[in-house]
Amino acid sequence: MKIATFETEEYKKVGVFINGSLIDIDLLSETLSHIFDKEFPMILTITDAINEFGEIKKIIAKGQSTFKDLLEQLFAVKKPKIGTPIDRASKIICLGKNYAEHAKETGSKPPEEPIIFGKFADCVIPTQTNVIYPKWAKRIDPEVELAFVIGKTASNIPVGKAMDYVFGYTIANDVTERDMQHIDVSRGYPWLRSKNFDTSMPLGPWIVTKDEIEDPHNLAIELSVNGKVRQKGNTKDMIFKIDYLVHYISKYLTLYPGDIISTGTVAGIAPVEKGDKVVCKLEKIGELTNRIS
């Protein structure tokens, strides 16, 4: 199942894709509540959707049996503007140098343990929204990554149970100001400035639930700029896999539903300029498209 947020002039809500149409799940829930005089849950945010995923399945099944072929006509969002698949209170944890070839191109050896850093939720922008090239920046690089979404509270999780805490998958573009990153690394500073400027984390376009992707460690991953492929690889080449990352990160901090972990980029990083169109592709998920402005 694909779950996305969408925006109108008045509100931001959550929808579920059915036969290619984005269904306003809260409107459907509210309508069913009135028809059957029974309270169906409100689903207004991504976290609501994760926490109430079982109820969403029931709402959809009830909607299909009640409205039959009219479901999409009555509840599909017309020309939806897709929003970000993350709530503002959620954490974003990123992996550095989690592919050996990418570590090599940065002049580093593959890490012996995960390199983790954070990005703020207010850096996130949706697909079809511009990445703003900062006035102070000298070089910004896009980085395509598989990201996964936490489905339930996780603390000190063993590797063998870690995948139970994954809700689904999305695409991340970890945009980085490379010159500033090198300067801060040389000074022993964290990567905060180079990774957290405004609009530096395109994310989306939706969340594909875990049941739709049998093996997240065998997905083609690609980034193109103006139609020319720059990064191309496969998630099978991750050094640290998703189950280990949940185990490792949850030792140090509690993960909550809606938190995002972005698993690192493949080799081929290179700068972009104003006007460039960046398309990030991940097999079985889709495309995340942003222009630099």
Stockholm file with secondary structure:
# STOCKHOLM 1.0

chainA/1-293         MKIATFETEEYKKVGVFINGSLIDIDLLSETLSHIFDKEFPMILTITDAINEFGEIKKIIAKGQSTFKDLLEQLFAVKKPKIGTPIDRASKIICLGKNYAEHAKETGSKPPEEPIIFGKFADCVIPTQTNVIYPKWAKRIDPEVELAFVIGKTASNIPVGKAMDYVFGYTIANDVTERDMQHIDVSRGYPWLRSKNFDTSMPLGPWIVTKDEIEDPHNLAIELSVNGKVRQKGNTKDMIFKIDYLVHYISKYLTLYPGDIISTGTVAGIAPVEKGDKVVCKLEKIGELTNRIS
#=GR chainA/1-293 SS CEEEEEECSSCEEEEEEETTEEEEHHHHHHHHHHHHTCCCCCCCSHHHHHHTHHHHHHHHHHHHHHHGGGHHHHHBCSSCEECCSSCTTCCEEEEESCBHHHHHHTTCCCCSSCEEEEECGGGEECTTCCBCCCTTCSCEECCEEEEEEECSCBSSCCGGGGGGGEEEEEEEECCEEHHHHHHHHHTTCCSHHHHCSTTCEEEEEEEEEGGGCSCTTSCEEEEEETTEEEEEEEGGGBSSCHHHHHHHHHHHSCBCTTCEEEEEECSCCCCBCTTCEEEEEETTTEEEEEEBC
#=GC SS_cons         CEEEEEECSSCEEEEEEETTEEEEHHHHHHHHHHHHTCCCCCCCSHHHHHHTHHHHHHHHHHHHHHHGGGHHHHHBCSSCEECCSSCTTCCEEEEESCBHHHHHHTTCCCCSSCEEEEECGGGEECTTCCBCCCTTCSCEECCEEEEEEECSCBSSCCGGGGGGGEEEEEEEECCEEHHHHHHHHHTTCCSHHHHCSTTCEEEEEEEEEGGGCSCTTSCEEEEEETTEEEEEEEGGGBSSCHHHHHHHHHHHSCBCTTCEEEEEECSCCCCBCTTCEEEEEETTTEEEEEEBC
//
